[in-house]
Amino acid sequence: MPIVNTAQLLISVTSVEEARIAIEHGADIIDLKEPSLGALGALPIDQIKLIVSFVHDKKGLSKKITSATIGDLPMQPQLLHQQVLNLTATGVDIIKIGFFESSDYPGCLDALATLTQGGTKLMAVLFAENSYPEHLIESIKAAGFIGVMLDTAKKNGLTLLDYYSVAQRMVFAQTVLSCDLQFGLAGSLKLEHLPIVKLLNPTYIGFRGGVCNNHQRESSLDVSKIQAIRKTI
């Protein structure tokens, strides 16, 4: 797999103040989530609107992309469809959907395809702990998603590197990139993991706990950690 351009830096934030810190120290993507509510815990809609407005209104800075999670929701087609509709009203650029264990991925993708056809940008988040149908990534592409992210569902300090062998990582990355999808990596990643995960040619690499005080994802952002990752990424 050939090496590509430098990955973008995604920082997950919970407030306008954290968004400001992330922007000032080099984040390319401002991701909105509530870490206390799970792997993809959702912020309140009003809070998302506030942060998105702040990020998009910044003057004198290159435009930053915003993304937001819909929450740790079961894979129920109409539930996912409605929650994505709710988030589109906030003006967020990309909406992230966790693909938790389900027997109805096709039904969920069919429901969400009606939204991607209207221009909504969706990112599928797959979890390293889970097993998925062989051709799910191709189905995600067919449903009009813009990308796939590999994350961890359990925030226990283990990373995707603990679940996927080197060969498995390469196959996953190649599958996503060969579908011409954006490719994101996250899940308890820290500065020391960058040399390994960069070899997978991700479009972006996401951090929360790895850029917080004491590496605790519910703590405040640590500027020195963001700066160190920005220099290395």
Residue frames as qw, qx, qy, qz and C-alpha x, y, z in Angstrom:
[[0.000, 0.890, 0.456, 0.000, 0.00, 0.00, 0.00],
 [0.453, 0.423, -0.034, 0.784, 1.69, 3.25, -1.08],
 [0.260, -0.461, -0.428, 0.733, 2.11, 6.10, 1.37],
 [0.129, 0.767, 0.459, 0.429, -0.27, 9.01, 0.80],
 [0.061, 0.638, -0.123, 0.757, -0.45, 12.59, 2.02],
 [0.060, 0.108, -0.681, 0.722, -0.42, 13.53, 5.69],
 [0.240, -0.541, -0.804, -0.052, -3.57, 12.49, 7.51],
 [0.210, -0.633, -0.054, -0.743, -5.89, 15.14, 8.84],
 [0.179, 0.013, -0.757, 0.628, -6.19, 15.61, 12.59],
 [0.479, -0.550, -0.462, -0.505, -9.63, 15.11, 14.15],
 [0.099, 0.094, -0.672, 0.728, -10.20, 16.29, 17.71],
 [0.353, -0.577, -0.704, -0.218, -13.42, 15.44, 19.55],
 [0.045, 0.177, -0.326, 0.928, -14.79, 18.34, 21.61],
 [0.166, -0.526, -0.817, 0.167, -17.69, 18.94, 23.95],
 [0.088, -0.839, -0.335, 0.419, -17.97, 22.73, 23.98],
 [0.384, 0.908, 0.022, 0.165, -17.23, 25.97, 22.16],
 [0.292, -0.855, 0.428, 0.032, -14.19, 26.51, 24.36],
 [0.718, -0.215, 0.622, 0.227, -12.77, 23.10, 23.48],
 [0.668, 0.628, 0.344, 0.206, -13.49, 23.77, 19.81],
 [0.104, 0.977, -0.177, 0.051, -11.51, 27.01, 20.08],
 [0.502, -0.630, 0.578, 0.127, -8.56, 25.20, 21.64],
 [0.777, 0.136, 0.579, 0.207, -8.63, 22.47, 19.00],
 [0.522, 0.817, 0.182, 0.165, -8.75, 25.00, 16.14],
 [0.073, -0.953, 0.295, -0.009, -5.96, 27.14, 17.58],
 [0.443, -0.563, 0.690, 0.105, -3.66, 24.15, 17.89],
 [0.093, 0.418, -0.762, -0.486, -4.09, 22.65, 14.47],
 [0.504, 0.244, 0.811, -0.167, -7.16, 20.40, 14.31],
 [0.076, 0.040, -0.627, -0.775, -8.51, 19.93, 10.80],
 [0.468, -0.388, -0.657, -0.445, -11.83, 18.38, 11.84],
 [0.241, -0.228, 0.533, -0.778, -13.82, 19.43, 14.89],
 [0.458, -0.206, -0.837, -0.216, -15.80, 16.40, 16.02],
 [0.415, -0.379, 0.242, -0.791, -18.70, 16.86, 18.44],
 [0.683, -0.196, -0.698, -0.088, -19.46, 14.18, 20.99],
 [0.528, -0.652, 0.265, -0.476, -20.22, 13.62, 24.68],
 [0.397, 0.362, -0.831, 0.145, -17.62, 11.12, 26.00],
 [0.293, -0.159, 0.732, -0.595, -19.58, 10.43, 29.19],
 [0.747, 0.219, 0.232, -0.583, -22.41, 8.90, 27.14],
 [0.899, 0.131, 0.415, 0.050, -20.49, 6.12, 25.42],
 [0.622, -0.036, 0.466, 0.628, -18.25, 5.51, 22.44],
 [0.145, 0.336, 0.437, 0.821, -20.32, 7.83, 20.23],
 [0.110, -0.626, -0.614, 0.468, -22.26, 9.73, 22.86],
 [0.213, 0.631, 0.410, 0.624, -24.24, 12.59, 21.35],
 [0.104, -0.129, -0.285, 0.944, -24.25, 16.19, 22.52],
 [0.274, 0.653, 0.572, -0.414, -27.62, 17.97, 22.81],
 [0.482, 0.621, 0.460, 0.413, -28.84, 19.41, 19.50],
 [0.036, -0.994, -0.084, -0.058, -28.67, 23.00, 20.79],
 [0.531, -0.679, 0.376, 0.342, -25.06, 22.48, 21.88],
 [0.657, 0.151, 0.553, 0.489, -24.17, 21.06, 18.47],
 [0.296, 0.853, 0.331, 0.275, -25.73, 24.08, 16.76],
 [0.275, -0.948, 0.102, 0.123, -23.73, 26.42, 18.99],
 [0.604, -0.451, 0.497, 0.430, -20.39, 24.74, 18.32],
 [0.588, 0.397, 0.552, 0.438, -21.01, 24.36, 14.58],
 [0.147, 0.955, 0.214, 0.144, -21.91, 28.03, 14.33],
 [0.406, -0.834, 0.273, 0.255, -18.75, 29.00, 16.20],
 [0.648, -0.180, 0.574, 0.467, -16.51, 26.86, 13.99],
 [0.486, 0.555, 0.536, 0.411, -18.09, 27.98, 10.73],
 [0.026, 0.979, 0.178, 0.092, -18.01, 31.66, 11.74],
 [0.633, -0.530, 0.159, 0.542, -14.30, 31.79, 12.53],
 [0.413, 0.910, -0.032, -0.018, -12.64, 34.62, 10.60],
 [0.078, 0.844, -0.531, 0.009, -9.09, 34.66, 9.31],
 [0.458, -0.323, 0.827, -0.022, -8.69, 30.90, 9.60],
 [0.306, 0.117, -0.805, -0.494, -9.00, 28.17, 7.01],
 [0.739, -0.199, -0.079, -0.639, -12.42, 26.56, 7.19],
 [0.155, -0.245, 0.927, -0.238, -12.59, 23.61, 9.52],
 [0.539, -0.164, -0.704, -0.433, -14.83, 20.62, 8.91],
 [0.460, -0.270, 0.542, -0.649, -17.33, 19.70, 11.61],
 [0.525, -0.077, -0.813, -0.239, -18.67, 16.26, 12.40],
 [0.473, -0.301, 0.455, -0.692, -21.09, 15.00, 15.02],
 [0.114, -0.016, -0.993, 0.003, -22.25, 11.63, 16.29],
 [0.536, -0.354, -0.379, -0.666, -25.88, 10.58, 16.55],
 [0.589, -0.445, 0.464, -0.490, -25.27, 8.69, 19.79],
 [0.050, -0.194, 0.980, -0.005, -24.93, 5.04, 20.75],
 [0.678, 0.159, 0.123, -0.707, -28.19, 4.00, 19.11],
 [0.649, 0.058, 0.758, 0.016, -29.48, 0.53, 18.15],
 [0.035, -0.158, 0.671, 0.723, -29.47, -0.29, 14.47],
 [0.328, 0.573, 0.719, -0.218, -33.13, 0.45, 13.82],
 [0.382, 0.366, 0.471, 0.706, -33.76, 1.98, 10.37],
 [0.076, -0.832, -0.377, -0.400, -36.35, 4.60, 11.26],
 [0.554, -0.773, -0.097, 0.293, -34.58, 5.57, 14.49],
 [0.576, -0.216, 0.282, 0.736, -31.32, 6.20, 12.64],
 [0.247, 0.544, 0.489, 0.635, -33.11, 8.03, 9.84],
 [0.239, -0.899, -0.325, -0.172, -34.86, 10.38, 12.27],
 [0.579, -0.687, 0.024, 0.437, -31.76, 11.11, 14.32],
 [0.512, 0.045, 0.370, 0.774, -29.77, 11.95, 11.20],
 [0.059, 0.733, 0.449, 0.507, -32.57, 14.29, 10.13],
 [0.437, -0.865, -0.207, 0.132, -32.37, 15.97, 13.53],
 [0.597, -0.467, 0.193, 0.623, -28.65, 16.56, 13.13],
 [0.446, 0.403, 0.431, 0.673, -28.89, 17.92, 9.59],
 [0.092, -0.912, -0.328, -0.226, -30.74, 20.91, 11.03],
 [0.556, -0.727, 0.023, 0.403, -27.61, 21.88, 13.00],
 [0.383, 0.890, -0.234, -0.079, -25.55, 22.60, 9.87],
 [0.588, -0.514, 0.596, 0.184, -22.87, 20.06, 10.82],
 [0.340, 0.577, -0.583, -0.460, -20.81, 18.94, 7.81],
 [0.496, 0.164, -0.845, -0.116, -20.58, 15.20, 8.49],
 [0.736, -0.364, 0.215, -0.529, -22.80, 12.92, 10.58],
 [0.192, 0.362, -0.908, 0.088, -21.23, 9.81, 12.13],
 [0.848, -0.174, -0.054, -0.498, -23.24, 6.63, 12.68],
 [0.268, -0.435, 0.847, -0.149, -22.00, 3.75, 14.82],
 [0.743, 0.103, -0.538, -0.385, -22.55, 0.32, 13.29],
 [0.448, -0.351, 0.710, -0.415, -23.31, -1.67, 16.40],
 [0.127, -0.017, 0.983, 0.128, -24.15, -5.38, 16.21],
 [0.572, 0.326, 0.156, -0.736, -27.28, -5.96, 14.14],
 [0.511, 0.176, 0.823, 0.174, -29.10, -8.43, 11.93],
 [0.394, 0.786, 0.476, 0.022, -30.50, -5.63, 9.75],
 [0.317, -0.447, 0.257, 0.796, -27.60, -3.65, 8.30],
 [0.192, 0.276, 0.660, 0.672, -29.30, -3.74, 4.85],
 [0.108, -0.793, -0.590, -0.103, -32.50, -2.19, 6.22],
 [0.342, -0.769, -0.096, 0.532, -30.55, 0.53, 7.99],
 [0.334, -0.229, 0.450, 0.796, -28.50, 1.31, 4.89],
 [0.122, 0.518, 0.692, 0.487, -31.62, 1.48, 2.73],
 [0.191, -0.874, -0.429, 0.125, -33.20, 3.99, 5.14],
 [0.367, -0.696, 0.110, 0.608, -30.05, 6.11, 5.24],
 [0.429, 0.108, 0.573, 0.690, -29.50, 6.00, 1.48],
 [0.103, 0.811, 0.525, 0.237, -32.57, 8.20, 1.06],
 [0.281, -0.916, -0.040, 0.282, -30.68, 10.89, 3.00],
 [0.499, -0.379, 0.446, 0.639, -27.33, 10.56, 1.24],
 [0.391, 0.472, 0.620, 0.489, -29.17, 10.92, -2.07],
 [0.019, -0.943, -0.309, -0.125, -30.26, 14.35, -0.85],
 [0.347, 0.746, -0.266, 0.502, -26.69, 15.39, -0.09],
 [0.636, -0.715, 0.218, -0.192, -26.33, 14.44, 3.59],
 [0.461, 0.555, -0.667, 0.188, -22.74, 13.36, 4.29],
 [0.864, -0.434, 0.098, -0.238, -22.62, 10.24, 6.43],
 [0.236, 0.564, -0.772, 0.174, -19.63, 8.48, 7.97],
 [0.905, -0.242, -0.302, -0.176, -19.98, 4.86, 9.13],
 [0.162, -0.658, 0.657, -0.331, -18.15, 3.99, 12.34],
 [0.891, -0.023, -0.446, -0.078, -17.18, 0.33, 12.66],
 [0.522, -0.725, 0.378, -0.244, -15.83, -1.07, 15.90],
 [0.303, 0.533, -0.790, 0.024, -12.68, -3.15, 16.23],
 [0.375, -0.173, 0.819, -0.399, -14.30, -5.47, 18.80],
 [0.730, 0.326, 0.359, -0.481, -17.09, -6.50, 16.43],
 [0.359, -0.011, 0.811, 0.461, -17.32, -8.85, 13.47],
 [0.437, 0.521, 0.048, -0.731, -19.13, -7.66, 10.35],
 [0.829, 0.426, 0.359, -0.052, -20.54, -9.22, 7.16],
 [0.696, -0.054, 0.378, 0.608, -17.88, -9.72, 4.52],
 [0.323, 0.411, 0.412, 0.746, -19.15, -7.10, 2.09],
 [0.171, -0.814, -0.468, 0.300, -20.49, -4.51, 4.53],
 [0.248, -0.540, 0.150, 0.791, -17.99, -1.83, 3.50],
 [0.104, 0.111, 0.672, 0.725, -19.00, -2.20, -0.14],
 [0.117, -0.669, -0.721, -0.136, -22.66, -1.91, 0.94],
 [0.253, -0.731, -0.236, 0.589, -21.85, 1.25, 2.90],
 [0.181, -0.260, 0.425, 0.848, -20.30, 2.70, -0.24],
 [0.000, 0.357, 0.780, 0.515, -23.36, 1.74, -2.30],
 [0.186, -0.752, -0.611, 0.161, -25.60, 3.50, 0.23],
 [0.219, 0.842, 0.129, 0.475, -23.82, 6.77, -0.48],
 [0.604, -0.748, -0.016, 0.275, -21.70, 7.17, 2.65],
 [0.328, 0.893, -0.292, 0.100, -18.58, 9.29, 2.22],
 [0.263, 0.570, -0.720, 0.295, -16.37, 7.19, 4.46],
 [0.867, -0.328, -0.373, -0.027, -15.70, 4.53, 7.06],
 [0.093, -0.722, 0.518, -0.450, -14.03, 4.98, 10.41],
 [0.766, -0.115, -0.616, 0.143, -12.54, 2.22, 12.57],
 [0.271, -0.635, 0.332, -0.643, -12.99, 2.92, 16.29],
 [0.278, -0.030, -0.912, 0.299, -13.34, 1.02, 19.55],
 [0.481, -0.580, -0.454, -0.476, -16.69, 0.55, 21.28],
 [0.728, -0.605, -0.272, 0.176, -15.27, -0.13, 24.74],
 [0.184, 0.835, -0.276, 0.439, -13.20, 2.70, 26.15],
 [0.862, -0.504, 0.022, 0.046, -11.01, 0.56, 28.38],
 [0.311, -0.768, 0.472, 0.301, -7.59, 1.67, 27.16],
 [0.637, 0.042, 0.683, 0.354, -7.31, -0.94, 24.41],
 [0.246, 0.585, -0.264, -0.726, -6.90, 0.36, 20.86],
 [0.845, 0.427, -0.068, -0.316, -7.68, -1.06, 17.44],
 [0.351, 0.605, -0.713, 0.053, -4.08, -2.31, 17.46],
 [0.336, -0.256, 0.825, -0.376, -5.03, -4.71, 20.25],
 [0.728, 0.277, 0.478, -0.405, -7.86, -6.21, 18.23],
 [0.768, 0.631, -0.022, -0.105, -6.50, -6.26, 14.67],
 [0.779, -0.213, 0.325, 0.492, -3.30, -7.95, 13.56],
 [0.111, -0.514, 0.371, 0.765, -1.01, -6.14, 11.15],
 [0.092, 0.112, 0.834, 0.532, -2.47, -8.15, 8.28],
 [0.021, 0.671, 0.738, -0.071, -6.07, -7.47, 9.36],
 [0.064, -0.747, -0.110, 0.652, -5.38, -3.74, 9.60],
 [0.090, -0.333, 0.568, 0.747, -3.93, -3.66, 6.11],
 [0.065, 0.335, 0.876, 0.341, -6.85, -5.61, 4.63],
 [0.009, -0.763, -0.565, 0.313, -9.38, -3.31, 6.32],
 [0.079, -0.675, 0.121, 0.724, -7.59, -0.19, 5.14],
 [0.098, -0.141, 0.727, 0.665, -7.22, -1.49, 1.60],
 [0.086, 0.514, 0.845, 0.116, -10.90, -2.43, 1.45],
 [0.002, 0.820, 0.359, -0.445, -12.01, 1.05, 2.50],
 [0.084, -0.629, 0.320, 0.703, -9.58, 2.91, 0.26],
 [0.173, 0.017, 0.830, 0.530, -10.28, 0.68, -2.74],
 [0.103, 0.682, 0.724, 0.011, -13.94, 1.71, -2.45],
 [0.208, 0.446, 0.121, 0.862, -12.81, 5.34, -2.79],
 [0.478, -0.785, -0.369, -0.133, -14.08, 6.15, 0.69],
 [0.058, -0.753, 0.425, -0.499, -12.56, 8.44, 3.28],
 [0.805, -0.119, -0.554, 0.179, -10.81, 6.34, 5.92],
 [0.250, -0.755, 0.289, -0.533, -10.67, 7.34, 9.57],
 [0.677, -0.060, -0.667, 0.305, -8.92, 5.75, 12.55],
 [0.299, -0.615, 0.281, -0.673, -9.62, 6.39, 16.23],
 [0.879, -0.328, -0.307, -0.157, -10.21, 4.57, 19.51],
 [0.712, -0.678, 0.103, 0.154, -7.96, 5.41, 22.48],
 [0.751, 0.423, -0.037, 0.505, -5.08, 6.31, 20.18],
 [0.424, -0.835, 0.052, 0.347, -2.14, 8.23, 21.63],
 [0.164, 0.870, -0.395, -0.245, 0.96, 9.95, 20.29],
 [0.336, -0.456, 0.809, 0.157, 3.01, 6.75, 20.40],
 [0.665, 0.304, 0.681, -0.039, 0.57, 4.95, 18.09],
 [0.399, 0.797, -0.053, -0.451, 1.00, 7.42, 15.22],
 [0.026, 0.545, -0.745, -0.384, 3.97, 5.74, 13.48],
 [0.292, 0.086, 0.952, 0.043, 1.98, 2.50, 13.26],
 [0.408, 0.627, 0.605, -0.273, -1.43, 3.84, 12.24],
 [0.218, 0.751, -0.227, -0.581, 0.02, 6.27, 9.68],
 [0.160, -0.261, 0.869, 0.389, 1.21, 3.24, 7.71],
 [0.339, 0.437, 0.831, -0.060, -2.46, 2.47, 6.98],
 [0.118, 0.164, 0.403, 0.892, -2.81, 5.72, 5.01],
 [0.008, 0.664, 0.699, -0.267, -5.85, 7.07, 6.87],
 [0.138, 0.721, 0.306, 0.606, -7.61, 10.16, 5.58],
 [0.227, -0.711, 0.240, -0.621, -7.77, 11.36, 9.17],
 [0.527, -0.079, -0.756, 0.380, -6.83, 10.19, 12.66],
 [0.410, -0.701, -0.198, -0.548, -9.13, 10.98, 15.58],
 [0.403, 0.062, -0.667, 0.623, -8.31, 11.69, 19.20],
 [0.470, -0.743, -0.168, -0.445, -10.15, 12.36, 22.44],
 [0.804, -0.583, -0.014, 0.113, -8.59, 10.60, 25.43],
 [0.796, 0.089, 0.052, 0.596, -5.16, 10.86, 23.82],
 [0.249, 0.479, 0.003, 0.842, -5.35, 14.67, 23.93],
 [0.507, -0.748, -0.187, -0.386, -6.94, 15.00, 27.39],
 [0.209, -0.666, 0.576, -0.426, -5.42, 15.44, 30.83],
 [0.463, -0.298, 0.804, -0.223, -4.13, 12.09, 32.10],
 [0.193, 0.082, -0.856, -0.473, -5.47, 10.50, 28.90],
 [0.181, 0.389, 0.820, -0.378, -8.96, 10.47, 30.44],
 [0.128, 0.361, 0.622, 0.683, -11.51, 11.15, 27.71],
 [0.227, -0.814, -0.521, -0.123, -13.92, 12.90, 30.06],
 [0.458, -0.578, -0.101, 0.668, -11.21, 15.31, 31.26],
 [0.212, 0.902, -0.016, -0.375, -10.23, 18.65, 29.73],
 [0.776, 0.581, -0.053, 0.239, -8.14, 18.97, 26.59],
 [0.631, -0.575, 0.202, 0.481, -4.37, 19.10, 27.10],
 [0.389, 0.886, -0.137, -0.213, -2.84, 21.65, 24.72],
 [0.169, -0.655, 0.710, 0.195, 0.64, 20.11, 24.93],
 [0.585, 0.063, 0.807, 0.055, -0.71, 16.73, 23.80],
 [0.582, 0.739, 0.315, -0.124, -2.52, 18.29, 20.83],
 [0.152, 0.891, -0.370, -0.214, 0.63, 20.17, 19.84],
 [0.369, -0.435, 0.805, 0.161, 2.78, 17.04, 20.02],
 [0.622, 0.328, 0.710, 0.026, 0.36, 15.07, 17.85],
 [0.436, 0.869, 0.097, -0.210, 0.02, 17.94, 15.38],
 [0.016, -0.788, 0.564, 0.246, 3.79, 17.98, 14.91],
 [0.388, -0.250, 0.880, 0.108, 3.94, 14.21, 14.41],
 [0.655, 0.427, 0.580, -0.226, 0.90, 13.52, 12.30]]
